Amino acid sequence: MSNIGTTTATETLDASTTTAAAPAAGPTTTGTPPTLTTRPAALDAGYPADSVTGQTLDDLWHMARAVLDANWSHNHTVPSRTLYPHQWSWDAAFISIGLARVNPQRAWQDLRSLFLAQWPDGRVPHIVFDPNVAERDYFPGPTFWQVPRLRPGHSDGTGIVQPPAHAIAVWEIYRRSPDDRSLAELRWFYPRLVAAQDYLLTCRDAGRGGLASIVHPWESGLDNSPAWDAALSAVPADLGVLAGRQRHDNRVAAVAHRPTDEDYARFVALALAYRDGGYRDDDLPGRHDFVVECPTFNALLSAAERALAAIATVIGVDPGPHLARARRITQAIDERLWNPQTGMYHALDVRTGRLSPARCVSGLVPLILPDLPAPRAAALMAMAESARFGISAAMPVASYDRTADDFDPVRYWRGPVWININWLLCRGLRDHGRPAQAAQLRTAMLDLVRRSGYYEYFHPVTGDGVGSAAFSWTAALVLDLLADPEGLDEVTSDQAAAVTGR
């Protein structure tokens, strides 16, 4: 495999940490997880108990802590005990943002366990497998991916990635607890985060336009979004690839909530092709059937560069290159992914040069970028408030156009409401001068969870919980929302200047 075994700065750094002074030990890695204790003062001020469930925000806080405690596994937090028994990459980022509010040491430990599986080329695997989970209890597991053990003593991972939200998470943890331990963590994470960004912006710039391409829908985090339908049509739906392979998801979740067998066959075929090609990234449009530039993935790529600029400022590194790269990525998103006919961003099939026709929530996420052109930000806010996505006092944004003929309120990313995406949009609304709308969206998210629980996602009409219950990133991001009741938890002026470049 051409990408494995190449000596890089990341590999050298891993070797050097065996003798360098490491940050203080993190939380216990076996047995009972560290207790989450920190709680905002006056949590329920101005918020009555829910009229249906009777729950107060204090109840919500304690239940979120309980979910995260129950999902602690050895040295990381699993997304859920049933459907997702390993560690997922962008889940770990969102989870650590919530953990930063209650136990920063555990937040650092969570992300470290992920980055210890980083490849020498910089990629961070989308799953890090727990060796204590049997192969039969999750498909596709480590035997399927056939990734060689990259470092002795560390867990196996996959060969694909997920959205690069990790630098944002590292910065969030640091600014919740800017002490000596956190400073040491910043120094440990910085070169590894840079290596992850470099991999995406070099090896994955398949379109040669300054954006990272995904080579599998799973890399988007929005696995079976209609955004991928047009590009996936080039991949045969050969159900034969599923022969002898038991779908774990359909054993523990409702079939109507999960991707169809046809979609799953395409997913498995793409993973097999990438694996059998040695996980190579050269000439992707020529050698691979799915090469797509995703608005959400690249918006987080740009936001990560701004977070790296803030980190660099703290540890004494020049933030300028990160800010310049963030601006270039934002410009490339606007030039390559904007559709003036729809007034939002769309996924681009690099192989055909065509934008997906589907209006998906992934096209709204660039709202998180502070340097997004004002007319674009205004258009995205209008789209979020339109009948297509339905942001309101009663319901957060849906994952797909509510007016589309194939809108599905319960099938994974084809209609339901997701807390992590709405959390990102809430930040975007606030940062683009819409604090009232951000506050409304925050309240809608909290009310949804109070009524239905900490589910993976939610029915966009009834608000009922769908997918896996006791879901970690829902609990973690609720903790973050509760800790910042007025949306006023801003960085200091010096930190803001580093992040925005202003």
KATAMO-V713391 format. One record per residue. N is the residue number from 1. PSI is psi in degrees with one decimal (NA if undefined). NEAR is the number of other ideal C-beta (glycine too) atoms within 10 Angstrom. Layout:
N/PSI/NEAR ; N/PSI/NEAR
This chain:
1/122.8/15 ; 2/-28.6/12 ; 3/-15.1/18 ; 4/136.0/14 ; 5/-2.3/11 ; 6/125.0/11 ; 7/125.8/9 ; 8/175.3/16 ; 9/-36.0/14 ; 10/-44.3/21 ; 11/-43.2/19 ; 12/-40.8/12 ; 13/-38.7/16 ; 14/-39.2/18 ; 15/-37.8/11 ; 16/-26.0/9 ; 17/-9.9/12 ; 18/-20.2/7 ; 19/-23.0/7 ; 20/159.6/11 ; 21/117.3/7 ; 22/160.6/12 ; 23/159.9/20 ; 24/152.4/12 ; 25/142.8/10 ; 26/-161.4/21 ; 27/166.1/17 ; 28/136.8/14 ; 29/-5.1/14 ; 30/164.0/8 ; 31/-148.7/7 ; 32/131.1/8 ; 33/158.8/21 ; 34/140.2/16 ; 35/139.5/11 ; 36/117.3/21 ; 37/-32.9/8 ; 38/138.4/14 ; 39/135.9/15 ; 40/147.4/17 ; 41/150.3/5 ; 42/49.5/7 ; 43/-37.5/17 ; 44/11.7/16 ; 45/120.2/9 ; 46/0.7/8 ; 47/108.0/17 ; 48/166.3/8 ; 49/149.1/14 ; 50/136.5/17 ; 51/-21.1/9 ; 52/-51.5/10 ; 53/-19.8/14 ; 54/2.1/9 ; 55/140.1/15 ; 56/170.7/16 ; 57/-27.4/22 ; 58/-41.2/15 ; 59/-42.5/16 ; 60/-41.6/25 ; 61/-50.2/22 ; 62/-34.6/13 ; 63/-36.9/17 ; 64/-43.6/26 ; 65/-41.7/22 ; 66/-39.4/14 ; 67/-47.1/22 ; 68/-36.1/25 ; 69/-42.6/17 ; 70/-26.5/16 ; 71/8.0/22 ; 72/131.7/23 ; 73/97.2/19 ; 74/-73.2/16 ; 75/17.3/22 ; 76/172.9/25 ; 77/128.2/29 ; 78/152.4/23 ; 79/-41.6/23 ; 80/158.1/25 ; 81/-22.2/15 ; 82/-59.9/17 ; 83/-29.0/19 ; 84/81.2/21 ; 85/2.9/21 ; 86/-165.4/23 ; 87/128.3/27 ; 88/146.9/26 ; 89/-60.8/27 ; 90/-21.1/25 ; 91/-44.7/28 ; 92/-36.7/31 ; 93/-50.2/28 ; 94/-40.3/27 ; 95/-42.2/31 ; 96/-28.8/29 ; 97/-40.7/25 ; 98/-41.8/31 ; 99/-30.0/34 ; 100/-25.0/28 ; 101/-20.1/29 ; 102/-26.7/24 ; 103/82.5/24 ; 104/-34.6/23 ; 105/-41.0/19 ; 106/-34.3/26 ; 107/-45.3/31 ; 108/-43.3/28 ; 109/-41.8/25 ; 110/-49.5/29 ; 111/-35.7/26 ; 112/-41.5/20 ; 113/-30.4/22 ; 114/-48.1/26 ; 115/-14.5/21 ; 116/-12.4/17 ; 117/11.5/23 ; 118/140.0/26 ; 119/156.3/25 ; 120/-26.7/20 ; 121/-2.9/21 ; 122/-18.9/25 ; 123/143.4/25 ; 124/119.2/26 ; 125/147.8/24 ; 126/-21.9/22 ; 127/137.1/25 ; 128/121.5/25 ; 129/137.9/22 ; 130/116.5/21 ; 131/-14.9/10 ; 132/-5.2/9 ; 133/127.3/15 ; 134/148.3/10 ; 135/-36.5/12 ; 136/-15.5/9 ; 137/2.0/14 ; 138/132.5/20 ; 139/136.8/17 ; 140/130.5/19 ; 141/-168.6/19 ; 142/-32.7/21 ; 143/-37.4/10 ; 144/-44.9/16 ; 145/-28.7/21 ; 146/41.2/13 ; 147/124.7/20 ; 148/150.0/8 ; 149/116.2/12 ; 150/-32.2/19 ; 151/132.3/14 ; 152/135.2/5 ; 153/-5.4/6 ; 154/158.2/14 ; 155/158.0/24 ; 156/154.6/21 ; 157/-174.1/27 ; 158/179.1/30 ; 159/3.5/22 ; 160/171.8/23 ; 161/-176.4/28 ; 162/173.5/24 ; 163/138.5/28 ; 164/70.3/27 ; 165/3.4/27 ; 166/-38.9/26 ; 167/-37.2/28 ; 168/-44.8/25 ; 169/-44.2/27 ; 170/-43.4/31 ; 171/-39.6/28 ; 172/-42.6/23 ; 173/-45.2/26 ; 174/-45.2/25 ; 175/-10.2/16 ; 176/-25.4/19 ; 177/73.5/17 ; 178/64.8/15 ; 179/-175.2/11 ; 180/-39.3/9 ; 181/-43.9/16 ; 182/-34.1/22 ; 183/-41.1/14 ; 184/-37.5/17 ; 185/-40.0/26 ; 186/-43.5/22 ; 187/-34.1/16 ; 188/-43.7/20 ; 189/-32.5/26 ; 190/-54.8/19 ; 191/-29.2/15 ; 192/-38.3/23 ; 193/-40.7/28 ; 194/-42.5/22 ; 195/-38.6/23 ; 196/-43.1/26 ; 197/-43.3/22 ; 198/-41.1/16 ; 199/-48.0/24 ; 200/-35.4/25 ; 201/-5.4/20 ; 202/-66.0/12 ; 203/-29.7/18 ; 204/7.6/22 ; 205/65.1/18 ; 206/-30.0/23 ; 207/-3.0/21 ; 208/34.8/8 ; 209/9.2/15 ; 210/9.2/18 ; 211/158.0/27 ; 212/138.5/26 ; 213/147.5/27 ; 214/148.4/28 ; 215/7.7/26 ; 216/139.3/23 ; 217/-31.7/27 ; 218/-26.3/21 ; 219/-23.0/26 ; 220/-22.7/24 ; 221/-19.4/27 ; 222/68.5/27 ; 223/-54.8/17 ; 224/35.1/23 ; 225/144.7/23 ; 226/-14.6/25 ; 227/-23.3/30 ; 228/-6.1/29 ; 229/-45.3/18 ; 230/-45.7/18 ; 231/-36.3/22 ; 232/-18.6/21 ; 233/-18.9/11 ; 234/-7.6/12 ; 235/120.7/19 ; 236/137.4/13 ; 237/69.2/15 ; 238/103.5/13 ; 239/-12.3/12 ; 240/-26.5/9 ; 241/-15.7/18 ; 242/-7.6/17 ; 243/126.8/8 ; 244/0.6/6 ; 245/122.5/13 ; 246/117.2/9 ; 247/115.9/17 ; 248/-38.6/18 ; 249/-38.0/20 ; 250/-10.1/14 ; 251/-25.7/12 ; 252/-1.8/17 ; 253/160.8/19 ; 254/133.0/12 ; 255/-36.6/13 ; 256/-15.3/10 ; 257/-10.9/18 ; 258/166.9/21 ; 259/148.9/21 ; 260/164.9/14 ; 261/-35.5/14 ; 262/-46.0/14 ; 263/-41.7/21 ; 264/-35.0/22 ; 265/-39.9/21 ; 266/-41.8/26 ; 267/-47.1/23 ; 268/-40.7/19 ; 269/-42.0/19 ; 270/-42.4/22 ; 271/-41.0/20 ; 272/-42.1/14 ; 273/-41.7/16 ; 274/-41.9/24 ; 275/-48.9/18 ; 276/-18.1/9 ; 277/11.3/17 ; 278/20.4/12 ; 279/33.7/21 ; 280/148.0/14 ; 281/0.2/23 ; 282/142.4/11 ; 283/48.7/9 ; 284/-47.3/21 ; 285/-26.7/16 ; 286/-30.8/9 ; 287/-7.6/14 ; 288/145.1/21 ; 289/-10.1/17 ; 290/108.7/25 ; 291/107.6/23 ; 292/140.8/25 ; 293/116.0/27 ; 294/131.4/32 ; 295/-42.4/27 ; 296/-47.7/28 ; 297/-46.7/28 ; 298/-28.1/31 ; 299/-41.2/27 ; 300/-31.3/29 ; 301/-43.4/27 ; 302/-44.2/25 ; 303/-34.5/28 ; 304/-37.0/29 ; 305/-36.1/27 ; 306/-38.1/28 ; 307/-39.2/25 ; 308/-32.9/28 ; 309/-41.3/26 ; 310/-42.8/26 ; 311/-44.9/24 ; 312/-40.5/20 ; 313/-41.3/17 ; 314/-39.3/20 ; 315/5.8/13 ; 316/28.4/7 ; 317/149.6/17 ; 318/118.9/10 ; 319/-10.9/21 ; 320/-48.4/11 ; 321/-34.9/14 ; 322/-42.6/26 ; 323/-39.9/22 ; 324/-41.5/13 ; 325/-38.4/21 ; 326/-43.5/26 ; 327/-38.6/16 ; 328/-39.9/15 ; 329/-44.7/27 ; 330/-43.4/25 ; 331/-40.6/15 ; 332/-38.9/20 ; 333/-45.6/26 ; 334/-38.1/16 ; 335/-34.4/11 ; 336/-27.5/20 ; 337/-5.0/24 ; 338/134.9/19 ; 339/106.7/15 ; 340/-23.0/7 ; 341/-32.3/8 ; 342/-20.2/17 ; 343/32.1/17 ; 344/175.6/28 ; 345/150.5/32 ; 346/156.3/25 ; 347/142.7/30 ; 348/123.6/26 ; 349/108.0/23 ; 350/-31.2/25 ; 351/-34.3/19 ; 352/-17.6/12 ; 353/13.5/10 ; 354/142.8/13 ; 355/142.2/21 ; 356/138.9/24 ; 357/-12.7/15 ; 358/135.1/21 ; 359/102.9/25 ; 360/157.2/29 ; 361/-21.9/29 ; 362/-26.4/32 ; 363/-6.0/29 ; 364/-20.3/26 ; 365/-27.2/26 ; 366/-8.9/27 ; 367/-19.2/27 ; 368/-10.2/23 ; 369/121.2/25 ; 370/-22.4/19 ; 371/14.1/17 ; 372/133.4/23 ; 373/137.6/13 ; 374/-42.3/9 ; 375/-34.8/9 ; 376/-43.9/20 ; 377/-42.4/21 ; 378/-40.9/15 ; 379/-40.5/19 ; 380/-39.6/24 ; 381/-39.4/20 ; 382/-39.9/11 ; 383/-41.7/22 ; 384/-31.9/25 ; 385/-3.5/17 ; 386/173.5/16 ; 387/-18.7/8 ; 388/-34.4/19 ; 389/-26.3/28 ; 390/25.0/19 ; 391/131.4/23 ; 392/178.1/12 ; 393/-20.7/9 ; 394/-24.2/12 ; 395/135.0/22 ; 396/-176.5/29 ; 397/135.9/26 ; 398/164.0/27 ; 399/-7.6/29 ; 400/158.0/27 ; 401/114.4/24 ; 402/-23.4/18 ; 403/-3.6/12 ; 404/147.1/16 ; 405/-32.0/5 ; 406/17.9/12 ; 407/130.1/17 ; 408/114.4/18 ; 409/-11.5/19 ; 410/-12.2/19 ; 411/99.2/23 ; 412/-119.5/24 ; 413/19.7/25 ; 414/24.5/24 ; 415/-37.9/24 ; 416/165.8/25 ; 417/134.9/26 ; 418/134.5/26 ; 419/-38.1/27 ; 420/-40.9/23 ; 421/-40.6/22 ; 422/-32.2/26 ; 423/-42.8/25 ; 424/-44.3/26 ; 425/-35.2/26 ; 426/-43.6/30 ; 427/-39.8/17 ; 428/-43.0/27 ; 429/-45.2/27 ; 430/-44.6/21 ; 431/-17.5/19 ; 432/26.2/21 ; 433/27.7/13 ; 434/62.5/20 ; 435/-33.8/14 ; 436/-43.3/11 ; 437/-37.2/19 ; 438/-42.7/19 ; 439/-38.2/16 ; 440/-42.3/19 ; 441/-39.9/28 ; 442/-47.2/22 ; 443/-40.7/16 ; 444/-39.9/21 ; 445/-46.2/24 ; 446/-40.5/19 ; 447/-37.9/21 ; 448/-45.9/24 ; 449/-37.3/25 ; 450/-37.5/22 ; 451/-33.5/17 ; 452/-20.5/18 ; 453/-178.6/19 ; 454/65.6/24 ; 455/164.4/24 ; 456/-44.9/25 ; 457/179.6/24 ; 458/147.6/29 ; 459/127.8/19 ; 460/-4.0/25 ; 461/-52.0/14 ; 462/-23.5/13 ; 463/3.2/19 ; 464/146.7/16 ; 465/139.1/21 ; 466/157.4/25 ; 467/-149.7/21 ; 468/135.9/22 ; 469/167.2/17 ; 470/54.0/20 ; 471/131.6/26 ; 472/-45.3/30 ; 473/-27.1/27 ; 474/-46.5/32 ; 475/-44.6/29 ; 476/-43.7/33 ; 477/-26.4/24 ; 478/-41.2/26 ; 479/-42.5/26 ; 480/-42.3/21 ; 481/-41.6/25 ; 482/-32.6/22 ; 483/-11.2/18 ; 484/68.5/16 ; 485/-28.7/20 ; 486/4.1/9 ; 487/26.8/17 ; 488/10.3/8 ; 489/75.7/13 ; 490/158.2/11 ; 491/164.3/15 ; 492/166.1/10 ; 493/-39.2/8 ; 494/-42.6/11 ; 495/-40.7/17 ; 496/-39.4/14 ; 497/-37.1/15 ; 498/-39.1/24 ; 499/-40.7/26 ; 500/-19.6/16 ; 501/12.0/17 ; 502/NA/9
